[in-house]
C-alpha cells in the first residue's frame, strides 16, 4: 500500500460539497448559480443530482465565467449575467425566482472570492434575497449540504406560532435518502403519532419559512445538525437526532438474514446516523459481536461510540477493513479491498456510487 495523500487506485471521488449544497437548494424554486468557469454544474446535474429526470423547481445555472474572468475575479461580469437571467425570467409567464443562491467551486476558492460579500451586492442590485454557500469542491457533500441548510434557515426562518403535533425533519436529501425512502420516512413518523411531518427544505421553501412552527425537530443526517443547533439557539426549538429503523427496514432485514453465522467483528459504512441505527438493529441478533461504524464523511464525536472512525484516504480504509470478518457498505467500496476474504453485504449510498448501484 502507498501512503501518498489523496492517491486513489480503486475509488472515484465521492459527491463533493458543491453537490451537497446544490442538492439542498434544488427543490426550493430559486436561481442557483454555480460560480464556476464551466464544468462543476455539469458534474452536479449529470452525476450527483438524481432528480434531474423530474421537472426542476429550481434553475441550476453555471456562471460560465471565461478563464480570465474567473482568474481575475471580475465579479461585475457574474452579476451582469445574474441580472440578465432574472430579466429573462421576468419576461416569461412563469413566476419570478423567490431567491438567489451562489454556490462556490474550486475556482473562487483558489482566488479568494468573498461569496458572502458578493451575495450582499447581488441582493442589493436585484432586490432578491440572496445566500452564499462557500463550498470549494474539496470537502464532502455533507459539509456543503450543512452549509446550505444553515444559510437557508438563517435567511428565511422567523418566529411563528407553534403547531402542536408538527415535526420538522432536517438533513433530508437524495444523496442520503431516495425519494421513496423520504415518503416512507414521512409515513413512519405519522404512524408514530405525529399529526404533521415537514421535511424541511425537501418540502419546498415554505417549509423553511415555517420551520419555527414545528413542535420539535428530528435530525436524520449530520448535514442537518448545524441548522438544528441554530434553530435551537435562536428560536428555542428542541431537536432529537436519529434514523427511524422503519425507514429502510426491508433492506436491513435482508442484511440481517444474510449475516453469516458466528460473525464476531462487523463494520458498517454509511452516513453516521444511518450506520448508528443499523448497528442498534443488528445488536438484537448479534448481542456478542463487536459492531463498529465507519464513514468517509462527517463523524459527530458526541454521537460516536468507541472504535467508530472516519477515513479520508483509500489506504486508511484498506488498513481499517483488514480486522473485520463482515463489512456492510456500498458495493463500490468493495473494489478497494481486492484481498478481502470476509463477507460483504451491500448497503448503497448515492453520495458514494451514484446511479451505479
Buried (B, 14 or more C-beta within 10 A) or exposed (E): EEEEEEEEEBBEEBBBBBBBBBBBBBBBBBBBBBBBBBBBBEBBBEBBBBBEEEEBEBBBBBBBBEEEBBEEBBBEBBBEBBEEBBEEBEEEEEEEBBBBBBBBBBBBBEEEBBBBEBBEBBBEBBEBBBBBBBBBBEBBBBBBBBBBBBBBBEBBBEEEEBBEEBBBBBBBBBBBBBEEBBEBBBEBBEEEEBEBBBBBBBBBBEBBBBBBBBBBBBBBBBBBBBBBBBBEEBBEBEBEBEBBEBBBEEBBEEBBEEBEEEBEBBBBBBBBBBBBBBBEBBEEEBEEBEBBBBBBBBBBEEBBEEEBBBBEBBBBBBEBBEEBBBBBBBBBBBEBBEEBEBBBBBBBBBBBBBEEE
